[in-house]
Amino acid sequence: MEHIYQYSGIIPFITLPVPMGIVGGLLLFPTVTKKIRRMLSFSSVFLLSIVMLFSLNLLLQQIHSSSIYKSVWSWTINNDFSLEFGYLIDPLTSIMLILITTVGIMVLIYSDNYMSHDQGYLRFFASMSFFNTSMLGLVSSCNLIQIYIFWELVGMCSYLLIGFWFTRPLVGNACQKAFITNRVGDFGLLLGILGLYWITGSFEFRDLFEIFNNLIYNNEIDLLFVTLCSLLLFSGAVAKSAQFPLHVWLPDAMEGPTPISALIHAATIVAAGIFLVARLLPLFLVIPYVMNLIALIGILTVLLGATLALAQKDIKRSLAYSTMSQLGYIMLALGLGSSRAALFHLITHAYSKALLFLGSGSIIHSMEAIVGYSPDKSQNMVLMGGLTKHVPITKISFLLGTLSLCGIPPFACFWSKDEILNDSWLYSPIFSIIACSSAGLTAFYMFRIYLLTFEGHLNLHFQDYSGKKGNSFYSISLWGKEGPSPKKKNSLLPLLKINTNKRASFFCFCKKTDRLDLNVRKITRVFRTIHFNNTLNPYPHESNNTMLVPILILALFTLFSGVIGIPFNQEGEGLDILSKLLTPSINLVDQNSKESKDWYQFLTNATFSVSIAFGGIFLASFLYKPVYSSLQNLNFLNLVVKKDSQRILRDKLIYLIYRWSYNRGYIDAFYAKFITRGIRGLAELTHIFDRKIIDRILNGMGLVSFFIGEGIKYVGGGRISSYLLLYLFAVFIFLVIKLNFIFSF
């Protein structure tokens, strides 16, 4: 069906009428446009659904025909320079189109209710639709220039969406931080594209790969310059996919609406960097140093993201660091040359993380019914708890996403992550140890999120969900202590054996018992019962169907999307879906695809990875379940280490880990102190130099010219003969000086 490929060029532009119609309507007919806003939002969902059906048809054609289609047309031709635009349909494009459209539709449907009471409803859907248009254009681009154009459009849309609530100072700082951090990577990407064109003379992928490989194999180019250009290209992916050290924008991007967090952290902007590396993988494969660096950046990002997520109290920020860690796994697989494992985990992680973010939005929505609109309270996990019986559907869906991300079979992420762990062992035992340890940390912090959110009871001093008076919350946390108000006589503090003079207790790292750590529920935190009007619910409640349906659909994807890569035969080829789909790609060369696997090897590796995951789950359950059922465990913990010196050493070690995690590894502080302050200091010095020296020189020249003019105007007598005599005298003096200079040599 050749005509299907011929019309594929319209895919990026199908959703474009929605943002154009919204912007034009708000400018020309604002009243009417606001009245039909639900119709416009439905149009965005409808058009993106058409793109999804189109993309699904292309995917089926890719599976059956194993073909690649490319169409280009010339935009400008000048002598030897020719710039062409077009589109490329291959397995990588098909996978990305399906991810963008499916997750995008779920987020748009979810957003209709989530943003229904926001004054910027139309502005939100216009930005979302244009964002989808930019991403669709990026993944279907046929050359580097076209990718860069849509790359910048995606960055602009992410800036607008992260800063959607721009009146809040934190939101303004977050979108500026994301914009500036990505500009660092984008500048390197632009330099890399120009350097690559200078080497090969082409922007087209097929020509570029062929010419580049020939130059490398024939030693006709400087390897140092080639490596530099490749690293510059990779820097764009580092910033966009939040890899170390340009990851600092991702947690702050959580200041935007929750649907934006789901869209950014699932299958769109953070996946753009993964897509770029996967598209340019044949170029990187011939340079071992670049591949090793990609793997190194990936494993560092895996470990850093996992450790920084341990002590975060904001539920969305914790999931953001989880995204950073999982993207590190994908980048690690690409650095190992395992393109199949990387794209497999990209698919499974996209659906699982979209489910978790939409689930967190439902949780935040229910918490706002109690505390009102307050991100510091409604997104704070340590102020949550006991939501199980009030949001059961959200709880079950969130648990499914949590189990998938932990790597528990038969959920989706288990199959892909297990493959990456196996490939990392074949590459380097050190990388494998770090990857496996980070997998255990992933299980720990994900179940920490789940237990703090859904287990126990909310800290309502006067009234709990069931209406009982005097019931307060008390639970144990790895990073601190908490309890009822010290004024209550039935305090549980004596049972915890807390030392008020020194930080020697396992659960207390503060100098005073009444000065708690920032990451735990505060003793003095008291929520009074709020009197709501008839339109609000004073208790946590489940979201409506518009928000629940996308969550349930993503839960199904989380359950069954891993089927496409399950190894059924001894060759490890999978279910003939993912493996066959990636066969005809022009650039996805999998170095580990020829490694034969059998069921014994698979079960051995799976048993090891699942054991690590269950270890993290057990540790999180052991430390974060409510105190009423864990007093014996507390006594056991106190008896594990008998010597006081060993207990103090243990407490200090855990305290250091906590401070490292809660303060984001001090990376943001380092940037603020040495880079931001350094740039501002340089700007101040430049300003002083410009104002004190440059301005004074220019002002002095003006004053000198003024006084010279004032003096000369009195010399003139009005006689032409006098002027000619003066002119001839000046010429004579000039000639004498010139001749004297010539004869002196």
N, C-alpha and C positions, 0 to 999 in steps of 0.2 A: 504494500500500500504506500506507493511513493508519494501520493498527494498529501498524506499525513505529515511527512517530513517537510514538504514544500511550504506548508502553512504554519510550521513551527515558529517562524520568525515573529508571529503576532503574539506569542505567549507573554512576553513582558508588558505588552501594551493593552491586554484585555482588561486589567484592573485599573488602568490609568484614568478612565472617564470619571470614576468616583471622586478622587481628590480634586480633579479639575471642576467637576460639577459643584462640589461643596464650596471650594474657594470662590468660584464665580457666583454661586448663589448667595453666599454671605456678603459679597461685595455689592451685588446688584439688587437682590431681593432677600434681605436678611430675615424679615418676619416670616415669609412663606417658607424659606429654607429651614428655619428652626421648627416650624410646625410639621414638616415632613421628614424630620431627622431619622425616625425609625425606618422609613422607607429607604433612605440613603444608606443606612447601616445594613439593611437587608440586601441592597444592591451590591455592596462590597462583598458580602458573604456569597451571594449568587454568582458574581463574576469570578471570584476565586475558586468556587466549586467547578465552574466551567474549565478553568485552568487545571484543576486537579484531575478531572475526567480526561482532558487532553493529555496530561502528563502520564496518567495511568495507561492510556492507549499507546503512548510512545514506549513506555516501559515494557508492555507486552510485546510490542514489535521488536524491541531490543532482545528480549528473551528468545523469541522464535526465529528471528532472521539473523541475529548476531552481526548487525551492520552498523556503520558509522556514517552519518550524513552531515555535510557541511555546505553552507551556502554563503557566499560573500558577494558584495558589490563595492565598487570603487567609490570612495568619497572624494579624494583629492589625488591628483597625479602631477608630479613636477620632476621632470628629468628622470633620475634614477629612484626618486622617492615616490612611493605609492602607499596610501593609507586606505585600508579597506575595513568595512563594517560587515557584520553578518552574524550567523549563529552556528553553533556546533552541537549536534545531538549524538552523544555517546553514553555509555553506561554511567559514568560519573555524573553527567548532566541529568540523566534520568533519575538517579537516586536523589540528588539534591532537589529536583523539582517536586518529587513526591514528598520529601520531608517538609519543604517550605509550605506547600499547599495544604497538606493535612494538618500540620500544627497550626498554620495560620488560620484555617477555618475554625478550628476549635477555640483559638484565642479570640477571634472576632465574635463568635457566638457567646462566649463567656463574658466578653467585654460589654455586650449590649446591656446586661443587667448590672454588672459591676460598676460601670460608669454612667448609669442612667440618671443619677442625681447630680452629675457634675455639669457645671456651666460650659465646660469645654468639650462636650460630647462630640460635636461635629468636628472640631479641630483634632480630636483624638483619632477619629475614624479616617479623616483625611490623611493624617500623618502615617497611620497604620497601612492604609492602602498604597500610599506612595512608597513606603518602606518595602512592602511586598513586591511592588513593581521593580524597585531597584535590585532586590535580591534575585528575582527571576531573570532580570537582564544580566546580572553578574555571572550566574552559573551557566547561562547559555551563550556567553561571549566566546568568540572564536580567536581573539588575539589579546595581547597584553594591554594595548591602549584602551580597548573597549572595556576590559576588566577594570582598569584603573578609573575610568569615568564612572562606572556604576559603583565601584569601591568607594569613591568620594561621596556619591549620592547616598549610599548606605550610611556612611559616617554622618552626613548632615541629618538624615532622618533619625538616627539614634540620638543625636544631640537634641533634636526637638522633642523626642519622646521621653528621654531621661529627664529633661528639664520641663516636662509638661506642666507641673505645678511650680512655675518659675517665681512666684511671689514668695516662696519659702527660701530663706537664705541657704539652707543646706542643699536644697535642690539645685539652686544656681551654681553653687560650688561643685556639686557632683557632675553636672553636665559639662562645665568648663574643664574639670579634671579629665573626664572621658575624652573630650574633644582634643585637648592639648596632648595627652598621652598618645592618642592615636595619630596625631599629626607627626609625632616623632617617627613612628613606624612607617607612616605613609610617605614621608620625605625620603626615607631609606628605600622604600619600594620604588618611588619614581626614579631615584638615581640608579637603582639596579636595572630597571627597564631600559633606561637610556644607555647604560653600559652594555647591556645585552644586545641592544640594537647596534651599537658601535662594533661589537664583535661579529655578529652574524648578519647584520643588514636586513633583518626581518623581525616582525612582531607576531607572525603566525606560528602557532604551536608546532605543527608538523615540520615546517621548514626550519624553524628555530632549533628543534631537537636534532634534526638530521645534520645541519651545519655545525652545531655545537659539538656533537659527538665526534664528527669527522676531524674537527680542529683539535680536540683533546687527544684522540687516538694517534694522530699524525704529529703531535707535539709542535703545532704551528701557532701556538698562542701561549702567552705568559700565564702559568698556572696560578700565580699569586693574584693577578688581576681578575681572573675568572672566579677564583674563590671569593674575592672581595665583592664582586657583582652578585654572586649567589647568596652571600650573607646579607647583602642589602635587600635582596628580594625576600629573604626569610624574615627580615626585621618587620616587614609589613604584616606578615602572619603572626609574629610574636605579639604585636600590639593588638591586633584585631581579635585574636583568640586568647588574650589575657594570659600569655606565658611569661614566666619569670625572665627579665625583671620589669616588664611593662604590664604587669597584672594589676597595678594599684587602682585602676579606674573601675574594675568590675564590682567590688563590694559597694562602692559608693553609688554605683548605678542603681542600687536598690531603692534609692529615694524616689524613683519614678513609680507609676502605678504598677500593681502586681501583674496585670496582663502583659505589660511591656517587659517585665522581668522574665516571664515565661517565654515570650517571643525571642528576646535577646539571648537568653541562656539555653535555649533548646536547639533550634535548628536553623537559626538565621545568622545574626551578626557574628557570634563567636564561632559558628561553623564556617564562616567565610575564610578565615585564616587557614583552617584545615583544608578547605576546598582548594585554596591557592597552592599549598604545599603538595597536595595530591595531584593537582594539574601539572605542576612543574617537577614531579618526582623523577621523570627520566633525565632531566637536567642535573638534579642533585645526585643521582645514583652514580654518575661517572666521577664524582668528586668525593672520595671517602671522608675527607676532613669535614665537609659540610654535613654529611650523613651522621657522622659521629657527634657533631655539635647539635644537630636536631634531636638525636636520642638523648644527649646530655641535658639539654634544655627541657625536654619532656619529662625525664625522671626527676629533675629538680623541682619542676612545677607540680608533679604528682606528690612529692613529699611535702613541699611547702604548703600546698593547698590543704592537704590532709591535716597537718599540724595546726594551721591557722583556724581551721573549722572547729577545733576541740572546745574552745571556751567562749565562742560568740554567743551573745544572748538574743540577738535579733534573728528571727527565724529565716528571713529572706537573705540576710547576710551569710548565715551558715550555709544555706543552699548555694549561694554564690561561690563561696570557697570550695564547696563540693564540685560545682561545675568546673572551676579552675583545675581541680585535681583530676577529674575525669578527662578533661581536654588534654591534660598532660599525658594520660595513658594513650590517647589517640595519637598525639605527637610523637610519643615514644615508639609506637608501632610503625609510624611512617619513617622515623629515623632508622628503625631496624629493617626497613624495606618490606614490611608486612602490610601492604596496602589493603588486602582483603580484611585482615583483622581490624585495621583502623576504620575502614568504612562500615564494617559490621558493628563496631562499638559506637560509631557515630549515629547509626540508625537506632540502636537499642537505647542509648543514653538520651537521645533527643526525646523519645516518647516518655521515658521514665522521668526525666527532669521536668518536662512540660507538665506531667501529671502532678509532680510534687509542688511545683510553683502555683499551679491553679488550686491545688489543695490548700496550700498556705494562704492563698487569697480568700478561700472560703473560711479558713480559721480566723483570719484577720477580720473578715466581715462579721463573724459571730462575736468576736471579742469587742468590736465597736458598739455592739448592742448594750454592752455593760459600761465600758469606760468612755464611750463617745469617740469622736475622731481624734486620736492621739497616737501617732506612730510609736512614740516611746513606750506606750503601754500595750497597744493592740498588737504590736509585733514582737513584744518582749516575751520570750519563752518562759523565763523564770517567773513571770506573773501569770502564766497560764496553768492549765491542769484541770483534770476532771471533765474534759469535753467529750468523753466517750459516749455517754448516754444522750448527749444533746446533738451531736453531729455524727451519727453512726455511719452514714454513707461516706462522708469525708474521711472519717477515721479508717474505714476499711480500704478505701482507695489510696490514702496516704501510706498505709501499711504495705500495700502491694508495691507501690513505688519505692518504699524504703527497702523492702526485701530484694527487689530487683537490683537496686544500686549497691546493696551489700554483696551481691553475687550469690544469692541463694537459688538453687534450681527449684523449679523449672522456669524461673522468670528470665526475662530477655537478656539482661546485662550479664547473667552468669555465663552464657555461652560465649559472648564476645570478650569479656574480661579474662576468662580462663584461657582463651586463645592468646591474648596478649601476654599474660603471665608465662605461658609456655614458651613463646617466642623470645621473651626477655631472658629466660634461662639459657636458651641456645646462644644468645648473643653475649651475655656477661653474667656470671653468678652474682656479682655485686649489684648490678641493676635489678636482677631478679629478687634479691633479698629486700631491696628498697621497695620494689613494686609490691611484693607480698606483704611487707609490713604496712605499707600504705593502704592495702586492701583491708587489713585488720582495723586500721584507724578509721577507714570509711565506715565499716560496720559499727564501730563504736560511736562515732559522732552522729551517724544517721539514727541510731536507736536512742541516743541521747535526745535528739530533737523529738522523736516520737514519744518517749516517756515523759519528758517535761511538758509536752503539749497536751497529751490525752490522759495520762495517768494521774492519780491523786485527786486533789480538790483545789478549787480556786481559793485564793486568800481573801475571802470575804469575812470581815470581822463581825459584822452585824447580821448578815443573812447570806446563806449559801444558796445554791440552785434549788434545793428542795424546800427552802423556806425555814430551815432549822436555825435557831439562834445560837450564837456562841460557838459555832463550829469553825475552827481555823485550820489552815493548811500547814502541814509540816512535812518536809521531805529532805532526803539526804542528797547532797551534791558533792561531786569530786572536788570542786574548786572552792567550796565555802560552806558555811553553816547557815541555818535559818531556824526560825521557830516562832511561836506565838509571842505576843507582846510581853516584855519582862514584868509588866504589872500583874499578869495573870498568875494565880497561885499554883495552878496545875501545870506549871512549866515543865517541859521535858529536858531542859538544859542540864539538870543534875544527872540524868541518865546518860548524857553524852560525855560526861567527865571532861568538860571544857576547862582548860587552864586559862584564867583571866589575866595572868601576869606575863605569859610568854606564848609565842607561837609554837607550841609543842604538840598540839592536837592535830590529828589527821585531817579534820574537817574545818579547822580554823586557821587562817593565815593572817589574821589582823591583830593589831596590838591591843585592841580593846574589844570586848564582846559586843558593845553597842555600836561599833563602827564596822559595818560589814563590807565585804568586797563588792565591787561594782557588778559582778556577774551573778549575784544570788538575790533571792527575794529578800527585801529589807524588812527588818523587824517592825519598823515604824510605818511600813506601807499599809495603809488601811483604806479599803474601798467601802464607801457608804452606799446604801441602796439608793439608786437614782430614781426619781419619780418621772416616768416617761409619759408622753401623751399617748393617745390611742393608736397612733401610726407606728409606734416603735415597740419592740419587744424587750422587756427589761432583763431577759435571760438569754443565754446563748441559744441559737436556733440554727437549724440546717438551712443552707441556701436553697433558693428556688430552683425549679427545673432547668431554667436557662443556664444556670451555672453548673448544675449537677450533670447534665447530659454530656457536655464536653469532658468532664472529669471521668465519667464512666466509660466513654469511648476510648479515652487515652489509657484507662486501666486495661481495657481489652488489648490494645496495642502492646502494653507492657507485658501482658501475659503471653501473647502469641507471636510477637515480632521476632523473637529469637529462633523461631522454627526455620527461617530461611537459611540459617547457617549451622544447623545441627549436623554433626558428622554421622551419617548412616552407614557408610561403607568403610572398608579398610584403607582406602586411599585418602580419606578425609576430605572428599570433594563437597560434602554438604548435600542439601536437598535439591541440587541442580537448579537453584534459583539465584543465589548470590554468586556462586562460582561460575555458572554459565553466563550470568549477566556481565561479569567483569572480563570475560574472555576476549571480546573484540576491541577493548579499549585501546586507544592509540598511545596511552602513557602509563597505564596501571600495570607495571611489571612487578610481580610479587616474588621476591627472592626466596621466600619460605614456602611457596606453593608446591614445590616438588618434594617437600618433606612428607614422607608417608607416615600415617598414624593408624593405629588399630584401637580397638575398644579397650584393651587392657591399659595402654598408655593413656588414653583419654580418661578412664576412670581413676587411674592413679593420680593424674594431675588434678582432676576435679575434686577428689577426696582431700587432697592437700589444701586447695584453695578454699573449699567449703569449710574445712576445719578452722582455718584462720578467720573466716567470716564469723563462724559461730563463736569463736573465742572473743572477738570484739563485741558481739551481741551479748554474750554472757557477762562480760565486764561492765557494759553499760547497764544491763539489768541489775547487776549486783550493786552498783553505786547510785543509781538514780531512781529506784523504785521507792514508794512511800515508806516513811520510817516506821509506821505501825506494824509492818510485816518484815522489818529488817533490823530490829534491835539486836537479835542474836547475831546477825551478820556483822553488826557494828562491833560487838564484843569480840567476834572472831578476828576482825581487822586489827583491833587493838592488841590481840595476842599473837599476831603473825610475827611481829618484831618485838622481841622482849627487851633488848637493851635500849636505854634512853638515847644513847649516842646514835644508834642506828635509826631510831624513830625520828630524831631531829634531822638526820641526813636525808631520810626519806621525805619528810615534810618539805625541806628546802628544795629538793629536787622537783617535787610536784609543784611547788610554788613557782619555781623558775619556768617550768613548762607552761604553767597557766599564764604567767605574765608575758611570756613569749607569744603565746597564742592570742591572748586578748588584745595585746598591743600590736598585732599584725606583723610580728617578727621585727618590729622597729624599722621596717623598710620605709613606711610612709614618713616616720620621723626623720630618718636619714635623708630622704629626698627633700623634706621641708627645710632641714637645717643646712645642708650642703649644696643643694641644687637650687631650690627656690630662693633661699636667702642669698646665695651667691649670684644668681641672675639679677635679683633686685639690687644687690650692692653694686654690681657692674653697671646697672642702669642708672643708679644714683651717681656713680663716678662719671659716667658719660654725660649725664645731665649737668653736673657741676662743670665739667670741662667745656661743654657747649655754652653754658651761661657765663662762666667766668672768663674764658679765653677766646673762643670763637666769636661770641657776640661782641666782646670788647674790641677785638681786632677789627671787625666789620664796622662797629660804631666809630672807632678811631679813624679808620680810612675815610669814613663819611665826614667826620669833623675836619680832617686834614684837607680834604677836597673843598670843603666849604670855605676854610680860611684862605686857601690858595686862590680860589675864585674871587673872594672878597679883596685880596691883595692885588690881583692882576687887573681888576676892573678900573683901578686908579692909575695903572701904567699907560693904558691906551689914551692917545691924544687925538685920534680921528684922522691922522694923515697917513695915506697909503705909502708914501715914500719912506716914512719912518718904519713902517711895518716891513717893507721890502729890505731895507738896510739891516734890520734886526734879523730877518730870515737868512740873508746872505752871510751875516756874521756867524750865525749858528751853524750853517752848512760848512763854512770855512773851518771852524773849530772841530767839527766832526771829522772832516777830511784829514786834518792834521793829526788827530788822535789815531785814525785808522791807518794812515801811512806810517806813522811811528810804530804802530803795532806790527805792521807787515815787515818793515825793514829790520826790526829787532830780531826776527827769525832768519 
